[in-house]
Amino acid sequence: MTKGFAIFLIPILVIWLWLLKNNAELKFWQSTKLMIKILLIGGLIFVILWPGVWNLQLAFDKLNKAISGLSSGHDLPIFFLGSTSWPNNAAPFYFYPIILMIRLSTGVLICFLISVTLYVHKMHKKKVMLEETLLLIATVFFIIGISIFSKKLDRYLIPIWPILMLFSSDGFHMILSSTRTLWNSFGRFKNWQIAPNVIISFVIVFPAAFWCYNFQPFYVFYFNDFVGGLNGGSKITTTYTSEGTRLVAEYLSSKSDQLVVACAYADKRLNDFYKGEVTPLPQSLNALLEKYDYVVFHLTYVQRYYDNIIWQQFKDKNPEWVVIVQEVTVVWVFNTTIITI
């Protein structure tokens, strides 16, 4: 909730409270005192979790700077749908809906799509519940709000994640109810009411946990099975820069703590773990070969700068060491001596 984009949750809260107060069936929510309590408690939590607002001038300066940066696009090439040729490094408006579909876990995505279908059906029958509408309003409003800005990253969806989980629970409940109905159709099993819950847990919940475990300890590389996991997801959008750098540091340390290493894009993180000299990738191949012992490329860099002249010199060479996740190479470590000029 401390991400900058969580600011969009404030107008969502106002809409929620207004709808609650004006709903004839929810007398409990029509108390002005209750509304004030909710706003005060929410505001207190917001201030405690976000110390930046303690200094209002500093908070406004940072907000203005953030808005300015978000409106001007990303300072690095955007890799999306297998391409980096997006004007001004700005992802298209449909970036977040696609990211949502590939980043939600397999089980949650299935439940989410079922929930959306159920909601449309309930609208047709005029049996929509207010809770579902509030969750859907939050999801749509938030995604539209952050899509306005040119700078787009998948992590900006973090503030909406709990709401997506709640909305998806309706689909999970439908699967559970259908399973229980089928179970009860077999007369001999009617007394085993807990069985459907156990079955659904094994079918949906536990497999989801195992799918995530397959990515350990690199959980941010997770993409759902509908896109083929990391193998498919890495062809759609960027992965994360720092993953695997600790392992690289351990490998380099086993060689020597005095090496001079060039790291493409993830140099700051690698420098946190490795005692030798770590710098960004130099501008020319000659500079790299003259000074550096090793060069490290991360998949995020390769996705964004595949045509870089230095990477082109190394990409067909055999790396000395690699980090592989889900059969996808995410980090390459090359000894610079394999290149001769």
N, C-alpha and C positions, 0 to 999 in steps of 0.2 A: 504493500500500500504506500510505501515511501517513494515509489517511482514518480517522476514528474507528471506522467500521464494520468496518475490517479486523481489529478485535479478535475478530470471529467466526471468523477464519481460524485462531486458536490452537486452539480445540477441534476444528476440522476437521483440523488437523495431527496432533493426538493420536489421533483416530480413524484417520487414514491410517496412522500408524506402527503402531498396534495391529493393524490388518488386515494390514499387510505382514509384521509379525513372526509372525503366527499363520497365515500362508499356507504350506502344506506345499510348494508348488511353487516358492516363492521363498526358497531357502536363504540366499541372499546377504543378505537383509534381516533375518535372524534373529540378527544379531550385535548384542549389547547395546552394544558400543563404537561401532558404526556409528550406532545410534540416538542415543547421547549426542553424537556428532559433529554429527549433523544438527541436534539441538536447540541446541547451542552456537553453531553457525554461523548458524542462523536467528535465535537470540536476539541475537547480535552485530549482524547486519544490521538487525534491528528497532530496536535502540537507536541505531545510527548514523543511520538514516533518520528516526527520530522523536526529536529532541532533547528533546521535552517530558518524556520519561520519565527524563531525567537528574536532574531534581528530582522525587523520588517524591511529596512532599507536594503540589506544584503539579500533578503529573500526576493524582493521585487527586481533587484538587479540581475540575479541569477535567472529569474523567470523570464525577464526580457531577453537575456542572452540565449536562453534555451529556445524560446519561441523564434528568435531570429535565426538560430542554427537549424531548427526543424523546418523552417520555411524555405531555406536556401538549399535543401538537399543534403546528401551525405558527402563528407569530404573524401570518401574513398569510392571506387567503382562499386556499383550495386550488381551483385550476381543473383539473377532471378530468372527462373524458367530457362536456365542454361545459357543465359546471355548477360553480357555486361554493357551492351549498347543502349543504355537508357539515357535520355537527354538529361544533362546536368546532374547525373548520378542520383536521380530521383526515381524511385520505384513507382509503378502505375497504381491507380486508385484501387485496383482489385487485388493488391498485394496481400492484405490481411485476411480476406476470405479464403484465399488459397493456403496461406500459412496456417490458418486455423484448421483446415482440413488435413494437412499433413503433419501437424504437430500434436494434435489431440491423440491420445493413445487409442489403440485399435478398439478396445471395449467401450471407451467413453464416446468415441466417434459414432459407433453403431447406436449407442443409447441416445446420443444427441440427435441424430438423424431421425430416429423413431420419435423422439420428443417433438421435433418440428412437425413431423407428419401428424402426430396426435393433436397438436395445437391447431393445425389447419382444419382437421376434421372437427374438432370441438367448436371452432369458429363457425363452421357450416351449420352445426347443430345448435349454435348459440348457447354452448355450455362451457365456455372458457372460464377458468378460475382466475381471480385477481392475482394470486401469487405468480402464476405462470406469465401473466401479462407484464408484471413488474420485472421479472427476470429477463423477459424478451426485450422489453424497453431498454433495460440497462445494456444488454448485449449489442443491440442495434445502434443505440445512441453512442455508445463508447467507440465502436468500430468506425462509424461514420465520422465521429469527432477526430480520432487519431489519423484517419485516412486523409483528412484535409491537408495535413502537413506533408511536405515533400520528403523529409527524412523519415524513413521507415525501417524498423528492425523488428524481428519476431519477438524479442524480449519486451517490447512495449505493450504486448498483450497481457503481461503478468497481472495487472490489477483486475482484469476481468475473469481470470481463471477460476476463482471460487464460484462466481456466478454461473459460469458455463457448467461447472460440475453439478450445481443445484438444478439447473434446467435439464441437464441430461438424466437426472435421477428419475424423471417421469417415465422415460423410455425404459429404464432399468425396472421400475415398478411394473410396467406393462408386461415385460418379459416374465417377471416373477409371478404375476397374477395368471398369465396364460399357462405357465408351467404348473401352477397349483391347480388350475381348473382341469388340465389334462391329467394330472396326478389323481385328482379326486374322482375322475371318471372310472378309475379302476377301483372298484368297491373295496377290495382287500387291503388297499393302502390308505384308506381314509384316516386312519388313526395315526399315520406317520406324517403329521402336518409340517414338521420341520424339514422333511426331506427335500421339498422344492427349493427351500432356501439354501440348503447344502449343495444341491445340484447346480443351481445358478452360480453359486460362489465358485464352484470348481470350473464351470464352463466359462465364466466371464472374469471374475476377480482374480483368481489365482493364476490363470494363464497370463493376464496382464502384468502381474508382478514378475513372472518368469521372463516375459518379453523384455521388461525393463532391466532385469538382472543381466541379460545377455549383453547389455551395454556397459556394465560396471567396469571400471569406476568412471566411465565417461558418459554420464547420463544425459548431458545436454546434446549428445549426438543422436538422441532418440528421434526417429520418425516412424510413423505407424506402418503396419504391414501392407496397407493398401497402396503405398508408394514403394514398397520393397525395402523398408527400413532405411538404414544409412546409405546403402548403395543407391537407392532411388532418390532419397531426399537430398543427397549431396549433388545431384544433377539438377535440382530445382532451385535451391537457395544455399546461402553460405552456411558453413558449420561454424564452430567456435575456435577462436585463435589460440587460447592458452592450453587447451587439452593436449596432454601428452608431453608438454615441455618439462615436467618434473622427471619423467622417465628419460628424456633426452639428457637432462642434467646429470642424472645418475650414470648414464652410459659414458658421457664425456668425462665425468670425474673418475671413472674406472680407468680411463686412458691417461689423464693428467689434469691437474688443477691449474695448469699454466697455459692452456690452449687459448688461441685467439679465434673467436667464433663469430661469424656473421649469421644473423637470424632474420629471415624475411618476415617482418610484421609482428612476430611474437617475441621480439628481443627483450622487452621490459620484463615479461613474465619469466623468460628463461634466465635472465639476470638475477631474478629472485632466488633461484635454486643453484645456479652454477657459480663457483668461486672465480673462475677465469674471466677473461675479458670477453664481453658480449656486446656487440654493436648492431645497429640496423644494417641491412644489406647495402653495400656501397653502390655507387652509380654505374661503375664500369667493371667489366670482367677483369681487366688488367689490375685494377686496384684490389679486387678480391684475391687474385692469385698471388699478388706481391706480399700481402700482409697476413692473410688469414689461413688458419690450419683447417678449419671446418666451416661448412655452410649448411644451415638448417632451413628447410622449406616446410611450411605448414599448409595443409589443404586449403584453408581459407585464403591464403595468399595466392596459391595456384589458381583457385577459382576466379579470383579477381584480376590476376595479372598473368594469365596463362601465356600471353605473347611477350612477356618480359624477356629481353635478350639473354640475361644470365640464366634464367630458368630453362630456356631453350637449349642452352649448352649442356645442362645437367640432366634433363628429363629422360633422355635415352640411355644414360649411364646407369651402372649398377650401384645403388646406394650402399654405403658401408653398414647402415643400420636404419631400421624403419619402425614406426609404431603403427600397428594394424588394429582396427576396430571393425568387427562385423565384416571381415574380409575386404575392408576398404583401407588403403594406406592413407593415414592422416598426417604423418610427419616423415620427411626424408632427411637423413643425415649423410652428407657427402664429405669425403676427404678431398680437399681442393687439388691434391696432387694427381687426381685422375684426369684433370684437364691440362692439356699442354697447348701452348701457342707458338 
